[in-house]
């Protein structure tokens, strides 16, 4: 079994029921969610970030230093408003790297 490409990230993004990105940090300022220094290998998530076709719900999981899930933050009706990416590809042409992704959103709450 291949290890997750997001295993070394403290924050992991869940979208449509699957982990689609790892991010170094995130900020939530009211209705604006900013994800920084992230990476995704998911083509459909990457396409949505660039050309949002609909508002979508997503969650961000926080993992402790022991690798255990600590908290999950839930956001509803997210829509990308800015996507600053520097694309990089792995040997199979599968990786997409972004520096900053800014979303309009609504924080639903945190669940421990």
Biopython code that builds the backbone (N, CA, C, O; Angstrom):
import numpy as np
from Bio.PDB.StructureBuilder import StructureBuilder

atoms = [
    (1, "UNK", "N", (0.835, -1.183, 0.000)),
    (1, "UNK", "CA", (0.000, 0.000, 0.000)),
    (1, "UNK", "C", (0.881, 1.248, 0.000)),
    (1, "UNK", "O", (1.815, 1.360, 0.795)),
    (2, "UNK", "N", (0.578, 2.176, -0.891)),
    (2, "UNK", "CA", (1.328, 3.412, -1.041)),
    (2, "UNK", "C", (0.977, 4.373, 0.101)),
    (2, "UNK", "O", (-0.206, 4.564, 0.386)),
    (3, "UNK", "N", (1.977, 4.987, 0.768)),
    (3, "UNK", "CA", (1.666, 5.922, 1.851)),
    (3, "UNK", "C", (0.973, 7.168, 1.298)),
    (3, "UNK", "O", (1.167, 7.532, 0.139)),
    (4, "UNK", "N", (0.173, 7.811, 2.129)),
    (4, "UNK", "CA", (-0.532, 9.020, 1.728)),
    (4, "UNK", "C", (0.459, 10.144, 1.443)),
    (4, "UNK", "O", (1.396, 10.349, 2.215)),
    (5, "UNK", "N", (0.268, 10.871, 0.352)),
    (5, "UNK", "CA", (1.164, 11.998, 0.071)),
    (5, "UNK", "C", (0.954, 13.160, 1.041)),
    (5, "UNK", "O", (1.714, 14.128, 1.025)),
    (6, "UNK", "N", (-0.077, 13.068, 1.887)),
    (6, "UNK", "CA", (-0.396, 14.146, 2.820)),
    (6, "UNK", "C", (-0.034, 13.800, 4.259)),
    (6, "UNK", "O", (-0.318, 14.586, 5.163)),
    (7, "UNK", "N", (0.577, 12.663, 4.493)),
    (7, "UNK", "CA", (0.857, 12.177, 5.844)),
    (7, "UNK", "C", (1.739, 13.120, 6.658)),
    (7, "UNK", "O", (1.634, 13.143, 7.885)),
    (8, "UNK", "N", (2.593, 13.886, 6.017)),
    (8, "UNK", "CA", (3.496, 14.780, 6.746)),
    (8, "UNK", "C", (2.913, 16.159, 7.000)),
    (8, "UNK", "O", (3.589, 17.018, 7.567)),
    (9, "UNK", "N", (1.677, 16.386, 6.595)),
    (9, "UNK", "CA", (1.027, 17.677, 6.801)),
    (9, "UNK", "C", (0.218, 17.662, 8.094)),
    (9, "UNK", "O", (-0.486, 16.695, 8.383)),
    (10, "UNK", "N", (0.325, 18.744, 8.871)),
    (10, "UNK", "CA", (-0.457, 18.882, 10.099)),
    (10, "UNK", "C", (-1.930, 19.090, 9.775)),
    (10, "UNK", "O", (-2.803, 18.627, 10.510)),
    (11, "UNK", "N", (-2.210, 19.792, 8.663)),
    (11, "UNK", "CA", (-3.580, 20.055, 8.237)),
    (11, "UNK", "C", (-3.856, 19.325, 6.931)),
    (11, "UNK", "O", (-3.059, 19.372, 5.994)),
    (12, "UNK", "N", (-5.008, 18.645, 6.886)),
    (12, "UNK", "CA", (-5.406, 17.919, 5.678)),
    (12, "UNK", "C", (-6.821, 18.330, 5.294)),
    (12, "UNK", "O", (-7.696, 18.456, 6.150)),
    (13, "UNK", "N", (-7.034, 18.536, 4.007)),
    (13, "UNK", "CA", (-8.319, 19.000, 3.490)),
    (13, "UNK", "C", (-9.141, 17.811, 3.010)),
    (13, "UNK", "O", (-8.688, 17.005, 2.197)),
    (14, "UNK", "N", (-10.378, 17.721, 3.541)),
    (14, "UNK", "CA", (-11.335, 16.712, 3.091)),
    (14, "UNK", "C", (-12.352, 17.407, 2.197)),
    (14, "UNK", "O", (-12.884, 18.461, 2.545)),
    (15, "UNK", "N", (-12.614, 16.806, 1.040)),
    (15, "UNK", "CA", (-13.523, 17.382, 0.056)),
    (15, "UNK", "C", (-14.235, 16.233, -0.636)),
    (15, "UNK", "O", (-13.591, 15.317, -1.149)),
    (16, "UNK", "N", (-15.519, 16.275, -0.652)),
    (16, "UNK", "CA", (-16.331, 15.210, -1.253)),
    (16, "UNK", "C", (-15.979, 13.829, -0.681)),
    (16, "UNK", "O", (-15.935, 12.836, -1.407)),
    (17, "UNK", "N", (-15.730, 13.790, 0.636)),
    (17, "UNK", "CA", (-15.510, 12.528, 1.318)),
    (17, "UNK", "C", (-14.119, 11.932, 1.224)),
    (17, "UNK", "O", (-13.907, 10.796, 1.648)),
    (18, "UNK", "N", (-13.166, 12.677, 0.678)),
    (18, "UNK", "CA", (-11.804, 12.136, 0.568)),
    (18, "UNK", "C", (-10.769, 13.224, 0.875)),
    (18, "UNK", "O", (-11.040, 14.416, 0.729)),
    (19, "UNK", "N", (-9.584, 12.792, 1.301)),
    (19, "UNK", "CA", (-8.484, 13.718, 1.550)),
    (19, "UNK", "C", (-7.917, 14.133, 0.202)),
    (19, "UNK", "O", (-7.495, 13.291, -0.590)),
    (20, "UNK", "N", (-7.909, 15.448, -0.057)),
    (20, "UNK", "CA", (-7.478, 15.936, -1.364)),
    (20, "UNK", "C", (-6.279, 16.870, -1.315)),
    (20, "UNK", "O", (-5.704, 17.192, -2.355)),
    (21, "UNK", "N", (-5.891, 17.314, -0.110)),
    (21, "UNK", "CA", (-4.767, 18.246, -0.023)),
    (21, "UNK", "C", (-4.192, 18.251, 1.380)),
    (21, "UNK", "O", (-4.872, 17.938, 2.358)),
    (22, "UNK", "N", (-2.930, 18.612, 1.450)),
    (22, "UNK", "CA", (-2.267, 18.888, 2.715)),
    (22, "UNK", "C", (-1.860, 20.345, 2.694)),
    (22, "UNK", "O", (-1.428, 20.850, 1.658)),
    (23, "UNK", "N", (-1.992, 21.035, 3.827)),
    (23, "UNK", "CA", (-1.599, 22.442, 3.895)),
    (23, "UNK", "C", (-0.748, 22.696, 5.132)),
    (23, "UNK", "O", (-0.897, 22.030, 6.157)),
    (24, "UNK", "N", (0.140, 23.665, 5.016)),
    (24, "UNK", "CA", (1.024, 24.013, 6.116)),
    (24, "UNK", "C", (0.309, 24.842, 7.169)),
    (24, "UNK", "O", (0.509, 24.644, 8.368)),
    (25, "UNK", "N", (-0.536, 25.784, 6.711)),
    (25, "UNK", "CA", (-1.317, 26.571, 7.657)),
    (25, "UNK", "C", (-2.601, 27.049, 7.002)),
    (25, "UNK", "O", (-2.720, 27.100, 5.778)),
    (26, "UNK", "N", (-3.568, 27.400, 7.862)),
    (26, "UNK", "CA", (-4.805, 27.985, 7.359)),
    (26, "UNK", "C", (-5.292, 29.043, 8.320)),
    (26, "UNK", "O", (-5.006, 28.996, 9.516)),
    (27, "UNK", "N", (-6.041, 30.010, 7.780)),
    (27, "UNK", "CA", (-6.634, 31.086, 8.567)),
    (27, "UNK", "C", (-8.105, 31.192, 8.199)),
    (27, "UNK", "O", (-8.478, 31.017, 7.039)),
    (28, "UNK", "N", (-8.932, 31.478, 9.187)),
    (28, "UNK", "CA", (-10.338, 31.742, 8.950)),
    (28, "UNK", "C", (-10.648, 33.116, 9.526)),
    (28, "UNK", "O", (-10.640, 33.311, 10.742)),
    (29, "UNK", "N", (-10.919, 34.055, 8.645)),
    (29, "UNK", "CA", (-11.265, 35.418, 9.047)),
    (29, "UNK", "C", (-12.713, 35.670, 8.643)),
    (29, "UNK", "O", (-12.982, 36.205, 7.568)),
    (30, "UNK", "N", (-13.634, 35.284, 9.505)),
    (30, "UNK", "CA", (-15.049, 35.465, 9.193)),
    (30, "UNK", "C", (-15.486, 34.570, 8.051)),
    (30, "UNK", "O", (-15.543, 33.349, 8.196)),
    (31, "UNK", "N", (-15.795, 35.176, 6.917)),
    (31, "UNK", "CA", (-16.268, 34.390, 5.785)),
    (31, "UNK", "C", (-15.168, 34.086, 4.778)),
    (31, "UNK", "O", (-15.452, 33.639, 3.667)),
    (32, "UNK", "N", (-13.908, 34.324, 5.157)),
    (32, "UNK", "CA", (-12.781, 34.061, 4.264)),
    (32, "UNK", "C", (-11.867, 33.012, 4.899)),
    (32, "UNK", "O", (-11.414, 33.158, 6.034)),
    (33, "UNK", "N", (-11.615, 31.963, 4.141)),
    (33, "UNK", "CA", (-10.721, 30.881, 4.559)),
    (33, "UNK", "C", (-9.519, 30.902, 3.635)),
    (33, "UNK", "O", (-9.674, 30.872, 2.414)),
    (34, "UNK", "N", (-8.318, 30.955, 4.206)),
    (34, "UNK", "CA", (-7.096, 30.972, 3.408)),
    (34, "UNK", "C", (-6.247, 29.757, 3.764)),
    (34, "UNK", "O", (-5.916, 29.537, 4.929)),
    (35, "UNK", "N", (-5.901, 28.974, 2.751)),
    (35, "UNK", "CA", (-5.029, 27.815, 2.908)),
    (35, "UNK", "C", (-3.682, 28.182, 2.302)),
    (35, "UNK", "O", (-3.624, 28.718, 1.195)),
    (36, "UNK", "N", (-2.590, 27.894, 3.024)),
    (36, "UNK", "CA", (-1.268, 28.288, 2.550)),
    (36, "UNK", "C", (-0.328, 27.103, 2.429)),
    (36, "UNK", "O", (-0.374, 26.148, 3.204)),
    (37, "UNK", "N", (0.520, 27.210, 1.427)),
    (37, "UNK", "CA", (1.564, 26.225, 1.141)),
    (37, "UNK", "C", (1.024, 24.801, 1.127)),
    (37, "UNK", "O", (1.427, 23.942, 1.912)),
    (38, "UNK", "N", (0.126, 24.597, 0.231)),
    (38, "UNK", "CA", (-0.511, 23.297, 0.131)),
    (38, "UNK", "C", (-0.046, 22.508, -1.075)),
    (38, "UNK", "O", (0.645, 23.017, -1.958)),
    (39, "UNK", "N", (-0.446, 21.254, -1.082)),
    (39, "UNK", "CA", (-0.196, 20.387, -2.226)),
    (39, "UNK", "C", (-1.413, 19.494, -2.409)),
    (39, "UNK", "O", (-2.014, 19.029, -1.440)),
    (40, "UNK", "N", (-1.763, 19.266, -3.660)),
    (40, "UNK", "CA", (-2.835, 18.323, -3.961)),
    (40, "UNK", "C", (-2.406, 17.431, -5.108)),
    (40, "UNK", "O", (-1.655, 17.854, -5.987)),
    (41, "UNK", "N", (-2.873, 16.224, -5.097)),
    (41, "UNK", "CA", (-2.651, 15.276, -6.193)),
    (41, "UNK", "C", (-3.982, 14.958, -6.866)),
    (41, "UNK", "O", (-4.052, 14.090, -7.736)),
    (42, "UNK", "N", (-5.020, 15.653, -6.465)),
    (42, "UNK", "CA", (-6.369, 15.364, -6.923)),
    (42, "UNK", "C", (-6.754, 16.323, -8.050)),
    (42, "UNK", "O", (-6.911, 17.523, -7.823)),
    (43, "UNK", "N", (-6.902, 15.800, -9.241)),
    (43, "UNK", "CA", (-7.191, 16.637, -10.405)),
    (43, "UNK", "C", (-8.542, 17.351, -10.298)),
    (43, "UNK", "O", (-8.650, 18.518, -10.673)),
    (44, "UNK", "N", (-9.567, 16.668, -9.793)),
    (44, "UNK", "CA", (-10.879, 17.314, -9.731)),
    (44, "UNK", "C", (-10.882, 18.445, -8.705)),
    (44, "UNK", "O", (-11.518, 19.472, -8.942)),
    (45, "UNK", "N", (-10.193, 18.293, -7.573)),
    (45, "UNK", "CA", (-10.085, 19.371, -6.597)),
    (45, "UNK", "C", (-9.307, 20.538, -7.186)),
    (45, "UNK", "O", (-9.704, 21.691, -7.021)),
    (46, "UNK", "N", (-8.209, 20.255, -7.868)),
    (46, "UNK", "CA", (-7.404, 21.290, -8.490)),
    (46, "UNK", "C", (-8.233, 22.066, -9.519)),
    (46, "UNK", "O", (-8.169, 23.294, -9.562)),
    (47, "UNK", "N", (-8.995, 21.373, -10.330)),
    (47, "UNK", "CA", (-9.851, 22.035, -11.322)),
    (47, "UNK", "C", (-10.911, 22.896, -10.652)),
    (47, "UNK", "O", (-11.193, 24.002, -11.113)),
    (48, "UNK", "N", (-11.501, 22.400, -9.568)),
    (48, "UNK", "CA", (-12.501, 23.182, -8.834)),
    (48, "UNK", "C", (-11.864, 24.452, -8.278)),
    (48, "UNK", "O", (-12.481, 25.518, -8.312)),
    (49, "UNK", "N", (-10.640, 24.352, -7.767)),
    (49, "UNK", "CA", (-9.938, 25.523, -7.230)),
    (49, "UNK", "C", (-9.736, 26.590, -8.306)),
    (49, "UNK", "O", (-9.842, 27.785, -8.028)),
    (50, "UNK", "N", (-9.450, 26.161, -9.516)),
    (50, "UNK", "CA", (-9.186, 27.088, -10.620)),
    (50, "UNK", "C", (-10.465, 27.612, -11.264)),
    (50, "UNK", "O", (-10.530, 28.772, -11.671)),
    (51, "UNK", "N", (-11.480, 26.756, -11.357)),
    (51, "UNK", "CA", (-12.710, 27.103, -12.092)),
    (51, "UNK", "C", (-13.918, 26.580, -11.330)),
    (51, "UNK", "O", (-14.601, 25.668, -11.796)),
    (52, "UNK", "N", (-14.181, 27.145, -10.175)),
    (52, "UNK", "CA", (-15.271, 26.643, -9.332)),
    (52, "UNK", "C", (-16.584, 26.627, -10.101)),
    (52, "UNK", "O", (-17.015, 27.642, -10.647)),
    (53, "UNK", "N", (-17.209, 25.458, -10.134)),
    (53, "UNK", "CA", (-18.478, 25.310, -10.824)),
    (53, "UNK", "C", (-19.650, 25.369, -9.849)),
    (53, "UNK", "O", (-20.799, 25.520, -10.265)),
    (54, "UNK", "N", (-19.371, 25.251, -8.581)),
    (54, "UNK", "CA", (-20.414, 25.269, -7.561)),
    (54, "UNK", "C", (-19.762, 25.470, -6.201)),
    (54, "UNK", "O", (-18.569, 25.221, -6.026)),
    (55, "UNK", "N", (-20.557, 25.919, -5.252)),
    (55, "UNK", "CA", (-20.063, 25.996, -3.873)),
    (55, "UNK", "C", (-20.044, 24.584, -3.306)),
    (55, "UNK", "O", (-20.956, 23.794, -3.551)),
    (56, "UNK", "N", (-19.004, 24.274, -2.549)),
    (56, "UNK", "CA", (-18.849, 22.934, -1.978)),
    (56, "UNK", "C", (-18.482, 23.026, -0.513)),
    (56, "UNK", "O", (-17.878, 24.004, -0.072)),
    (57, "UNK", "N", (-18.848, 22.008, 0.235)),
    (57, "UNK", "CA", (-18.444, 21.902, 1.634)),
    (57, "UNK", "C", (-17.066, 21.263, 1.700)),
    (57, "UNK", "O", (-16.715, 20.436, 0.858)),
    (58, "UNK", "N", (-16.283, 21.653, 2.711)),
    (58, "UNK", "CA", (-15.013, 20.986, 2.955)),
    (58, "UNK", "C", (-14.700, 21.022, 4.435)),
    (58, "UNK", "O", (-15.277, 21.802, 5.193)),
    (59, "UNK", "N", (-13.780, 20.168, 4.833)),
    (59, "UNK", "CA", (-13.338, 20.100, 6.225)),
    (59, "UNK", "C", (-11.823, 20.139, 6.255)),
    (59, "UNK", "O", (-11.157, 19.720, 5.308)),
    (60, "UNK", "N", (-11.290, 20.642, 7.345)),
    (60, "UNK", "CA", (-9.847, 20.637, 7.558)),
    (60, "UNK", "C", (-9.583, 19.883, 8.844)),
    (60, "UNK", "O", (-10.108, 20.225, 9.904)),
    (61, "UNK", "N", (-8.756, 18.847, 8.733)),
    (61, "UNK", "CA", (-8.393, 18.026, 9.891)),
    (61, "UNK", "C", (-7.068, 18.519, 10.450)),
    (61, "UNK", "O", (-6.139, 18.818, 9.700)),
    (62, "UNK", "N", (-6.989, 18.602, 11.768)),
    (62, "UNK", "CA", (-5.763, 18.968, 12.472)),
    (62, "UNK", "C", (-5.210, 17.711, 13.121)),
    (62, "UNK", "O", (-5.902, 17.040, 13.887)),
    (63, "UNK", "N", (-3.948, 17.395, 12.806)),
    (63, "UNK", "CA", (-3.294, 16.222, 13.377)),
    (63, "UNK", "C", (-2.221, 16.666, 14.354)),
    (63, "UNK", "O", (-1.476, 17.607, 14.081)),
    (64, "UNK", "N", (-2.139, 15.987, 15.497)),
    (64, "UNK", "CA", (-1.138, 16.283, 16.516)),
    (64, "UNK", "C", (0.229, 15.757, 16.130)),
    (64, "UNK", "O", (0.382, 15.083, 15.111)),
    (65, "UNK", "N", (1.225, 16.069, 16.953)),
    (65, "UNK", "CA", (2.593, 15.621, 16.678)),
    (65, "UNK", "C", (2.718, 14.100, 16.716)),
    (65, "UNK", "O", (3.659, 13.533, 16.161)),
    (66, "UNK", "N", (1.760, 13.442, 17.377)),
    (66, "UNK", "CA", (1.768, 11.984, 17.430)),
    (66, "UNK", "C", (1.098, 11.358, 16.204)),
    (66, "UNK", "O", (1.011, 10.135, 16.093)),
    (67, "UNK", "N", (0.621, 12.216, 15.278)),
    (67, "UNK", "CA", (-0.028, 11.725, 14.069)),
    (67, "UNK", "C", (-1.494, 11.391, 14.236)),
    (67, "UNK", "O", (-2.139, 10.924, 13.296)),
    (68, "UNK", "N", (-2.033, 11.628, 15.437)),
    (68, "UNK", "CA", (-3.442, 11.338, 15.700)),
    (68, "UNK", "C", (-4.309, 12.545, 15.371)),
    (68, "UNK", "O", (-3.904, 13.689, 15.578)),
    (69, "UNK", "N", (-5.504, 12.280, 14.859)),
    (69, "UNK", "CA", (-6.457, 13.337, 14.545)),
    (69, "UNK", "C", (-6.879, 14.040, 15.827)),
    (69, "UNK", "O", (-7.306, 13.393, 16.783)),
    (70, "UNK", "N", (-6.759, 15.362, 15.850)),
    (70, "UNK", "CA", (-7.078, 16.139, 17.034)),
    (70, "UNK", "C", (-8.435, 16.832, 16.900)),
    (70, "UNK", "O", (-9.294, 16.698, 17.771)),
    (71, "UNK", "N", (-8.621, 17.567, 15.811)),
    (71, "UNK", "CA", (-9.834, 18.356, 15.601)),
    (71, "UNK", "C", (-10.155, 18.408, 14.116)),
    (71, "UNK", "O", (-9.259, 18.356, 13.274)),
    (72, "UNK", "N", (-11.436, 18.510, 13.803)),
    (72, "UNK", "CA", (-11.871, 18.713, 12.430)),
    (72, "UNK", "C", (-12.722, 19.970, 12.371)),
    (72, "UNK", "O", (-13.679, 20.121, 13.130)),
    (73, "UNK", "N", (-12.365, 20.872, 11.464)),
    (73, "UNK", "CA", (-13.115, 22.107, 11.235)),
    (73, "UNK", "C", (-13.955, 21.928, 9.982)),
    (73, "UNK", "O", (-13.447, 21.491, 8.950)),
    (74, "UNK", "N", (-15.236, 22.264, 10.065)),
    (74, "UNK", "CA", (-16.146, 22.089, 8.940)),
    (74, "UNK", "C", (-16.546, 23.449, 8.372)),
    (74, "UNK", "O", (-16.893, 24.366, 9.115)),
    (75, "UNK", "N", (-16.492, 23.565, 7.053)),
    (75, "UNK", "CA", (-16.848, 24.792, 6.354)),
    (75, "UNK", "C", (-17.889, 24.458, 5.286)),
    (75, "UNK", "O", (-17.792, 23.439, 4.603)),
    (76, "UNK", "N", (-18.880, 25.329, 5.156)),
    (76, "UNK", "CA", (-19.921, 25.059, 4.161)),
    (76, "UNK", "C", (-19.901, 26.112, 3.062)),
    (76, "UNK", "O", (-19.421, 27.231, 3.241)),
    (77, "UNK", "N", (-20.439, 25.707, 1.927)),
    (77, "UNK", "CA", (-20.641, 26.587, 0.781)),
    (77, "UNK", "C", (-19.368, 27.341, 0.393)),
    (77, "UNK", "O", (-19.394, 28.555, 0.193)),
    (78, "UNK", "N", (-18.266, 26.615, 0.289)),
    (78, "UNK", "CA", (-16.986, 27.222, -0.084)),
    (78, "UNK", "C", (-16.928, 27.476, -1.583)),
    (78, "UNK", "O", (-17.436, 26.697, -2.390)),
    (79, "UNK", "N", (-16.296, 28.586, -1.927)),
    (79, "UNK", "CA", (-16.064, 28.901, -3.328)),
    (79, "UNK", "C", (-14.723, 29.610, -3.443)),
    (79, "UNK", "O", (-14.501, 30.618, -2.772)),
    (80, "UNK", "N", (-13.823, 29.100, -4.284)),
    (80, "UNK", "CA", (-12.529, 29.761, -4.461)),
    (80, "UNK", "C", (-12.696, 31.157, -5.043)),
    (80, "UNK", "O", (-13.464, 31.367, -5.981)),
    (81, "UNK", "N", (-11.958, 32.111, -4.466)),
    (81, "UNK", "CA", (-11.950, 33.469, -4.991)),
    (81, "UNK", "C", (-10.547, 33.874, -5.440)),
    (81, "UNK", "O", (-10.379, 34.851, -6.169)),
    (82, "UNK", "N", (-9.551, 33.120, -5.002)),
    (82, "UNK", "CA", (-8.171, 33.377, -5.437)),
    (82, "UNK", "C", (-7.375, 32.089, -5.316)),
    (82, "UNK", "O", (-7.453, 31.389, -4.306)),
    (83, "UNK", "N", (-6.611, 31.784, -6.353)),
    (83, "UNK", "CA", (-5.799, 30.572, -6.398)),
    (83, "UNK", "C", (-4.449, 30.942, -6.980)),
    (83, "UNK", "O", (-4.313, 31.104, -8.193)),
    (84, "UNK", "N", (-3.451, 31.075, -6.119)),
    (84, "UNK", "CA", (-2.096, 31.410, -6.546)),
    (84, "UNK", "C", (-1.264, 30.147, -6.506)),
    (84, "UNK", "O", (-0.843, 29.695, -5.441)),
    (85, "UNK", "N", (-1.035, 29.589, -7.671)),
    (85, "UNK", "CA", (-0.372, 28.289, -7.740)),
    (85, "UNK", "C", (0.934, 28.369, -8.511)),
    (85, "UNK", "O", (1.082, 29.134, -9.464)),
    (86, "UNK", "N", (1.859, 27.561, -8.067)),
    (86, "UNK", "CA", (3.083, 27.306, -8.800)),
    (86, "UNK", "C", (3.065, 25.812, -9.086)),
    (86, "UNK", "O", (3.429, 25.011, -8.225)),
    (87, "UNK", "N", (2.645, 25.428, -10.292)),
    (87, "UNK", "CA", (2.487, 23.995, -10.547)),
    (87, "UNK", "C", (3.810, 23.244, -10.545)),
    (87, "UNK", "O", (4.814, 23.707, -11.088)),
    (88, "UNK", "N", (3.783, 22.097, -9.932)),
    (88, "UNK", "CA", (4.905, 21.163, -9.940)),
    (88, "UNK", "C", (4.320, 19.793, -10.175)),
    (88, "UNK", "O", (3.207, 19.501, -9.737)),
    (89, "UNK", "N", (5.048, 18.969, -10.851)),
    (89, "UNK", "CA", (4.554, 17.638, -11.172)),
    (89, "UNK", "C", (5.536, 16.593, -10.686)),
    (89, "UNK", "O", (6.749, 16.786, -10.756)),
    (90, "UNK", "N", (5.005, 15.479, -10.191)),
    (90, "UNK", "CA", (5.874, 14.385, -9.797)),
    (90, "UNK", "C", (6.265, 13.621, -11.066)),
    (90, "UNK", "O", (5.907, 14.028, -12.171)),
    (91, "UNK", "N", (6.985, 12.537, -10.911)),
    (91, "UNK", "CA", (7.453, 11.750, -12.044)),
    (91, "UNK", "C", (6.337, 11.233, -12.932)),
    (91, "UNK", "O", (6.564, 10.928, -14.103)),
    (92, "UNK", "N", (5.132, 11.131, -12.384)),
    (92, "UNK", "CA", (3.994, 10.646, -13.152)),
    (92, "UNK", "C", (3.088, 11.794, -13.589)),
    (92, "UNK", "O", (2.016, 11.555, -14.145)),
    (93, "UNK", "N", (3.506, 13.038, -13.345)),
    (93, "UNK", "CA", (2.708, 14.193, -13.730)),
    (93, "UNK", "C", (1.443, 14.346, -12.908)),
    (93, "UNK", "O", (0.436, 14.825, -13.429)),
    (94, "UNK", "N", (1.460, 13.954, -11.636)),
    (94, "UNK", "CA", (0.249, 13.925, -10.830)),
    (94, "UNK", "C", (0.124, 15.003, -9.769)),
    (94, "UNK", "O", (-0.978, 15.216, -9.264)),
    (95, "UNK", "N", (1.193, 15.691, -9.406)),
    (95, "UNK", "CA", (1.128, 16.623, -8.273)),
    (95, "UNK", "C", (0.783, 18.031, -8.724)),
    (95, "UNK", "O", (1.195, 18.471, -9.797)),
    (96, "UNK", "N", (0.024, 18.728, -7.897)),
    (96, "UNK", "CA", (-0.288, 20.131, -8.112)),
    (96, "UNK", "C", (0.032, 20.842, -6.808)),
    (96, "UNK", "O", (-0.460, 20.458, -5.747)),
    (97, "UNK", "N", (0.849, 21.867, -6.889)),
    (97, "UNK", "CA", (1.263, 22.588, -5.698)),
    (97, "UNK", "C", (0.656, 23.984, -5.744)),
    (97, "UNK", "O", (0.698, 24.653, -6.776)),
    (98, "UNK", "N", (0.095, 24.418, -4.625)),
    (98, "UNK", "CA", (-0.383, 25.794, -4.555)),
    (98, "UNK", "C", (0.243, 26.488, -3.368)),
    (98, "UNK", "O", (0.507, 25.873, -2.335)),
    (99, "UNK", "N", (0.476, 27.774, -3.529)),
    (99, "UNK", "CA", (1.009, 28.573, -2.433)),
    (99, "UNK", "C", (-0.126, 29.099, -1.564)),
    (99, "UNK", "O", (-0.048, 29.052, -0.336)),
    (100, "UNK", "N", (-1.200, 29.611, -2.215)),
    (100, "UNK", "CA", (-2.320, 30.163, -1.474)),
    (100, "UNK", "C", (-3.631, 29.871, -2.191)),
    (100, "UNK", "O", (-3.742, 30.040, -3.406)),
    (101, "UNK", "N", (-4.615, 29.433, -1.424)),
    (101, "UNK", "CA", (-5.970, 29.247, -1.918)),
    (101, "UNK", "C", (-6.884, 30.007, -0.970)),
    (101, "UNK", "O", (-6.908, 29.728, 0.229)),
    (102, "UNK", "N", (-7.639, 30.969, -1.501)),
    (102, "UNK", "CA", (-8.563, 31.758, -0.693)),
    (102, "UNK", "C", (-9.982, 31.397, -1.086)),
    (102, "UNK", "O", (-10.326, 31.378, -2.268)),
    (103, "UNK", "N", (-10.811, 31.109, -0.076)),
    (103, "UNK", "CA", (-12.189, 30.690, -0.299)),
    (103, "UNK", "C", (-13.147, 31.593, 0.456)),
    (103, "UNK", "O", (-12.854, 32.017, 1.573)),
    (104, "UNK", "N", (-14.294, 31.891, -0.148)),
    (104, "UNK", "CA", (-15.411, 32.460, 0.598)),
    (104, "UNK", "C", (-16.128, 31.274, 1.216)),
    (104, "UNK", "O", (-16.344, 30.267, 0.540)),
    (105, "UNK", "N", (-16.501, 31.370, 2.481)),
    (105, "UNK", "CA", (-17.056, 30.206, 3.167)),
    (105, "UNK", "C", (-17.869, 30.588, 4.390)),
    (105, "UNK", "O", (-17.973, 31.756, 4.765)),
    (106, "UNK", "N", (-18.438, 29.565, 4.993)),
    (106, "UNK", "CA", (-19.124, 29.705, 6.270)),
    (106, "UNK", "C", (-18.573, 28.631, 7.193)),
    (106, "UNK", "O", (-18.596, 27.450, 6.846)),
    (107, "UNK", "N", (-18.080, 29.020, 8.362)),
    (107, "UNK", "CA", (-17.579, 28.057, 9.341)),
    (107, "UNK", "C", (-18.773, 27.407, 10.028)),
    (107, "UNK", "O", (-19.605, 28.091, 10.624)),
    (108, "UNK", "N", (-18.852, 26.079, 9.940)),
    (108, "UNK", "CA", (-19.926, 25.363, 10.600)),
    (108, "UNK", "C", (-19.574, 25.026, 12.030)),
    (108, "UNK", "O", (-20.455, 24.928, 12.884)),
    (109, "UNK", "N", (-18.284, 24.847, 12.300)),
    (109, "UNK", "CA", (-17.861, 24.541, 13.659)),
    (109, "UNK", "C", (-16.716, 23.554, 13.672)),
    (109, "UNK", "O", (-16.333, 23.001, 12.641)),
    (110, "UNK", "N", (-16.186, 23.347, 14.843)),
    (110, "UNK", "CA", (-15.102, 22.390, 15.036)),
    (110, "UNK", "C", (-15.632, 21.217, 15.810)),
    (110, "UNK", "O", (-16.468, 21.367, 16.701)),
    (111, "UNK", "N", (-15.146, 20.059, 15.467)),
    (111, "UNK", "CA", (-15.530, 18.829, 16.150)),
    (111, "UNK", "C", (-14.278, 18.145, 16.648)),
    (111, "UNK", "O", (-13.390, 17.856, 15.846)),
    (112, "UNK", "N", (-14.169, 17.882, 17.896)),
    (112, "UNK", "CA", (-12.959, 17.227, 18.418)),
    (112, "UNK", "C", (-13.041, 15.731, 18.278)),
    (112, "UNK", "O", (-12.112, 15.023, 18.664)),
]
sb = StructureBuilder()
sb.init_structure("model")
sb.init_model(0)
sb.init_chain("A")
sb.init_seg("    ")
for serial, (resi, resn, name, xyz) in enumerate(atoms, 1):
    if name == "N":
        sb.init_residue(resn, " ", resi, " ")
    sb.init_atom(name, np.array(xyz, "f"), 0.0, 1.0, " ", f" {name:<3s}", serial, name[0])
structure = sb.get_structure()
